[in-house]
Amino acid sequence: MNNAVFFAKRRAVRWDYALCLMLNRWLEQGPLHLFFRIVSRLGDGLLWYGFMLFLPVFLGGHGFLISLLMLAMASLGLYQYRFIKKRSMRPRPFVTHRKIRQGARTLDEFSFPSGHTMHAVAFAALLTQAFPWLGFLVIPFALVTGLSRVVLGLHYPSDVFMGAVLGLFNATLFLALFGSLL
């Protein structure tokens, strides 16, 4: 690895840690900590499972189709992020840095990429394409989900960024393949 790449990588790692530490300090504010814990918990799947259950109830066959697309996209995302996590084995920020507090429980051991963010972005894109008016709810939720993962000390900003990239990739793929059904 040449020196320029080495130093660029080192700067990026320092920036990742510094931003994570700065945002993690928000945990000192009780109401913010609670807010981000709730958002993160909803991002565990509760909000998305709710959509998958209620779309068919309120929209019949069209809602059932969208729920099936969400389930298929979630399955692809789960495979992708588990595959990457097992190979990257990046420890979570609160494990590596004693100054970063763990603000919520984790679903698995490793940090890279953020599965919460990946699914939130993918579902937000799909649901917004199917129901544009829903974008006012799901897009901000996806953004706050990513932010919550860093604030809670569970992910670095680069984990969240790559989770968002994977989520956009998955949504783009599914919309290209099945968008005409929406």
C-alpha positions in Angstrom: 0.0 0.0 0.0 1.5 3.3 -1.0 1.9 6.1 1.6 -0.9 8.3 0.2 -3.4 5.5 0.5 -2.2 4.6 3.9 -2.5 8.2 5.2 -5.9 8.7 3.6 -7.2 5.5 5.2 -5.7 6.6 8.6 -7.4 10.0 8.3 -10.7 8.4 7.4 -10.5 6.0 10.4 -9.8 9.0 12.7 -12.7 11.0 11.2 -15.0 8.0 11.6 -14.1 7.7 15.3 -14.2 11.4 16.0 -17.7 11.8 14.5 -18.9 8.7 16.3 -17.6 10.0 19.7 -19.1 13.4 19.1 -22.5 12.0 18.3 -22.3 9.4 21.1 -22.1 12.3 23.6 -25.8 13.0 22.8 -26.5 10.0 25.1 -25.8 12.4 28.1 -29.1 14.0 27.3 -31.8 11.7 28.7 -34.6 12.6 26.3 -32.3 12.2 23.3 -31.1 8.9 24.5 -34.6 7.6 24.9 -35.6 9.0 21.5 -32.8 7.2 19.7 -33.3 4.0 21.6 -37.0 4.0 20.5 -36.0 4.7 16.9 -33.4 2.0 16.9 -35.9 -0.5 18.5 -38.4 0.3 15.8 -35.7 -0.2 13.2 -35.1 -3.7 14.6 -38.0 -4.5 12.3 -41.0 -3.6 14.3 -42.0 -0.7 12.1 -41.3 -2.7 8.9 -43.1 -5.8 10.1 -46.1 -3.6 10.9 -46.1 -2.3 7.4 -45.9 -5.8 6.0 -48.8 -6.9 8.2 -51.1 -4.0 7.7 -50.6 -3.2 4.0 -52.6 -6.3 2.9 -55.3 -5.6 5.5 -55.9 -2.1 4.2 -54.9 -2.4 0.5 -55.8 -6.0 -0.3 -53.9 -7.7 -3.1 -51.8 -4.6 -3.9 -50.7 -4.3 -0.3 -49.9 -8.1 -0.2 -47.7 -7.7 -3.3 -45.8 -4.9 -1.7 -45.4 -6.9 1.5 -44.0 -9.8 -0.5 -41.5 -7.4 -2.2 -40.5 -6.1 1.2 -40.0 -9.6 2.5 -37.9 -10.6 -0.5 -35.8 -7.5 -0.2 -35.3 -8.1 3.5 -34.2 -11.6 2.8 -31.6 -10.4 0.2 -30.4 -7.7 2.6 -30.1 -10.1 5.5 -28.0 -12.4 3.3 -25.8 -9.5 2.1 -25.2 -8.0 5.5 -24.5 -11.3 7.2 -22.1 -12.2 4.4 -20.2 -8.9 4.8 -20.2 -8.9 8.6 -18.7 -12.4 8.8 -15.9 -11.3 6.6 -15.2 -7.8 7.8 -15.6 -8.7 11.5 -15.3 -5.0 12.5 -15.8 -4.6 16.2 -18.5 -2.2 17.3 -17.4 1.3 18.4 -18.3 0.8 22.1 -16.1 -2.4 22.1 -13.1 -0.8 20.5 -13.1 2.6 22.2 -13.7 2.9 25.9 -14.9 6.6 25.5 -17.9 5.4 23.4 -20.9 4.2 25.4 -23.2 1.5 24.4 -26.7 3.1 24.3 -28.8 0.1 23.3 -28.6 -3.6 22.8 -27.1 -5.2 19.7 -28.5 -7.9 17.5 -25.2 -9.3 16.5 -21.5 -8.9 17.2 -20.0 -6.9 14.4 -20.4 -3.3 13.2 -19.9 -3.2 9.4 -22.3 -2.6 7.6 -25.4 -1.3 9.4 -28.3 -3.7 8.8 -30.8 -1.3 10.4 -29.8 1.5 8.0 -29.7 -0.9 5.0 -33.2 -2.1 5.6 -34.6 1.3 6.5 -33.3 2.9 3.3 -34.4 0.0 1.1 -37.9 -0.1 2.6 -38.2 3.7 2.5 -37.3 3.8 -1.2 -39.7 1.0 -2.0 -42.6 2.3 0.0 -42.1 5.9 -1.3 -42.1 4.6 -4.9 -45.4 2.7 -4.2 -47.0 5.4 -2.1 -45.3 8.8 -2.6 -47.2 10.4 0.2 -45.7 7.9 2.6 -42.2 9.3 1.9 -42.9 12.1 4.4 -42.8 9.5 7.1 -40.4 6.8 6.0 -37.6 8.9 4.5 -37.0 10.9 7.7 -37.4 7.7 9.7 -34.6 6.0 7.6 -32.3 9.0 8.2 -32.9 9.1 11.9 -32.4 5.3 12.1 -29.0 5.7 10.6 -28.2 8.5 13.0 -29.5 6.6 15.9 -27.0 3.7 15.3 -24.1 6.1 15.5 -25.5 8.1 18.5 -26.0 4.8 20.4 -22.4 3.8 19.8 -23.4 0.7 17.8 -21.9 1.8 14.5 -19.4 4.1 12.9 -20.6 6.6 10.3 -18.9 4.6 7.6 -21.0 1.5 8.7 -24.2 3.6 8.3 -23.0 5.0 5.0 -22.4 1.6 3.5 -25.6 0.3 4.9 -27.4 3.1 3.1 -25.5 2.3 -0.1 -26.5 -1.3 0.1 -30.1 -0.4 0.9 -30.3 1.9 -2.2 -28.7 -0.8 -4.3 -31.3 -3.3 -3.2 -34.2 -0.9 -3.7 -33.0 0.1 -7.1 -32.6 -3.6 -8.1 -36.1 -4.5 -6.9 -37.7 -1.4 -8.4 -36.0 -2.2 -11.8 -37.2 -5.8 -11.6 -40.7 -5.3 -10.1 -41.4 -1.6 -10.2 -44.0 -2.1 -12.9 -46.1 -4.1 -10.4 -46.4 -1.1 -8.1 
